[in-house]
């Protein structure tokens, strides 16, 4: 069962999102918050698998709340669910440790897929956001590609293989099946990769993979 914390300052929006999530028998909404500060407190209390946060909320916005949750409850994956796809929001969310960025205008299946992917240790972006990120990376790739390739040179052949699969958005379980190794072994590789690349999370590692041409 995937346990979800839902935070949005609009009760009707929370009700709609909860209804979509409840349609999946493997997902349970264990707590709801109307503002960012409450979301942080509930994350500490319930330690959910996924914290699904709106951006614009009173007292503390979703981006700041996500950063605090990532630090205080690192086992909880943060996913942003918003109507806003501005560059600064996307950059700050992913840079702050979010595992996903979803748009409320997207298909309900995207929401379910995003929650499942985050809970399994993966990352998920709405297609519109993914296209934007890829476009931005593409514009910078010539300048940053060489630096990224240099960074990945410290990795072993197997670690680069795992990094490529992280960049492709696979979860630990999917990587384990693909490489015919145990999930525990994958976790060890992922930890080593994050340490060697000096990045804080899988999304940042995936960006390095993309820039280095591994994806």
N, C-alpha and C positions, 0 to 999 in steps of 0.2 A: 504494500500500500504506500503510495506517494503522498506525504503529508505536506499540505500547502498553507502558507500564510498569505492572505489576500489583503492588500492595502490600497484603498481609493477613497477620496473624500466624498464621492457621490454614492449614496446608498443604492440607487437604482442600477448604477453601473456594477457595483459589487454583486448585486442580485443576479444580473445577467451573466457575469463571468462565473459566479458560483454555479449557476445552472448548467453552463457549458462543461465546467470541470466535473460536476456531479454526474454527467452523462457517461463518464468513464468510470467503471467500477473499481479501477485501480488507483483512483485519485480521491483524496479526502481533504476538504478545507477544514483545518483544525482551528483557525483563528482569523478574525477580521479586524482591520484597523481603519480609522477614518483620517488619520494623519501620520506623518512620518515618525514622529517621536513615539507614538503609541506602537507603531510597527516594530521599532527597534526593541521596545520592552517586551512585546509579545514574542518576538524572535528569540530573545534570551530565555523567556519562560517556556516556550513550546519546542524550541529547536527543530523547526520543520525542515523537510528536505529541500523545499523551494520557497523563497519569498517572492511573491509576485507584486510588484510595486508600480503605482502610477507615479508620474514625475511631479506634477503640480498639486501639492497637498499643503495644508496649513501647518504651522509650527516648524516642520522640517520637511523639505521636499524629498521626493523619492530617490534622487541621485545621492543626496547626503545620507539619507537613511540606509541606502544600499551599501555605501562605503562603510558606515558604522556596523552594519550587520556582518559584512564580510570580515571585518576585524574582530568583532566580538563573538561571532558564531561561524567560524570558517567552514564548518561542515554544511551550512545552509547555502544553497546556490541562489544567487540573486538574479531575477529576471525582470526587466523593465517592460511594462505594458502601458502604452501611451498613445495619444493622438498626435504627438509631436515627433517629427523626425529630423529636426534641425541638426546640422553638423556638430555643433557644440555639445548637444545632448548625447549624441551617439558616441562621440569621442570621450566625453567624461564618463559615461556609463561603462564603456568597455575598459577604459583606463583605470576605473575605480574597482574593477574586479567582477563586473556583471557577467553572467554566463549566457545571457540572452537579451535581445532587444526586439520586442514585438509591437506591432501597431494594432490599435483597437479596430481599425478599418479592415484588418485582415480576415481571412477565413477562420472559422472556429477550429478547424483541424490544425491550423498553424499554432493556435494556443495550446492545444493538447500535445502536439508534437514538441513544442518548445519546452513545456513543463516536463515531459518525459525525458527529453534529451538532457536538460539541466540536472534532473534528479539522478541520471545515470553517469554524471560526470562529464557530459559533453557540452557543446555550445550550440545555440540556435539563433539565427537572425531571420526576421521577416524578409521575404524575397526583395522587397523594395529597399530595405536597409542593406541587405547583402550586396545588391547591385551598386549602391552608393559606396560602400566600403571598398569593394573591388575596384571601382572606378578611381577612387581616391588613391588606392595603393598602386594602381596601374600608372597613374600620373607621376608618382614618386619612385616607381620601381627602378628606373635606370640609375637614379642617384643613390638609392638605398640598397639595391640588389647586391652590390659587391660587399657592402658592410655586413649584410645578413649572411651571405655565404661564408664570410670570414668567421662570423659568430658560430655557425654550425660546424665548422671544421674541428671544433673541440669535441664533437660528439662521435661516438662509435658508429659503425655502419648500421647496427641494429637500432641505435637511438635515433638516427636520422630516418630510418624506416618508420619508427613509431611516431616521430614528429610529423612526418608526411601524413600519416593517418589521422593524427590530431588535427592537422590543418584541413583535412577533408571532412572534419566534423564527427568522426566516429567516437563512440563512448569507449570506456575501458573494456567493457564486455565484448563489444564489436571488434576492437583491436585484438583482443585475446583470441577470438574465433578466427579472425583473418590470418593471424600469425601462428596459430596452433600452439599457444602458450597459455599459462594460467593468468587469470585476472590479477592475482597478487603480483606476478612478475611484471605485468603491464604497469601496475601502480608504481613499482620500483623504478621502472624506466621513466615514467612520467615525472616522478619526483627528481630523478637525476637530471632530466632534460631541463626542467624549470630552474634547477640550481645552476647548471652549467651555462644556460643562456641568460641567467640573472633576470628572469621575468617572474611576475607574481601569480600568473594563472594561465589556464589553457588557451584562453582567447588571445592573450599576448604572444604565447608560443605559436599559435596558429598564424598570426600575422608574420612572425619571423619566417615560418615555413613558406608562406606565400611569397614573401619578398625574396627568399633564397631560391625560389623556383622549384621547391619540393612538391608543390601542389599543382 
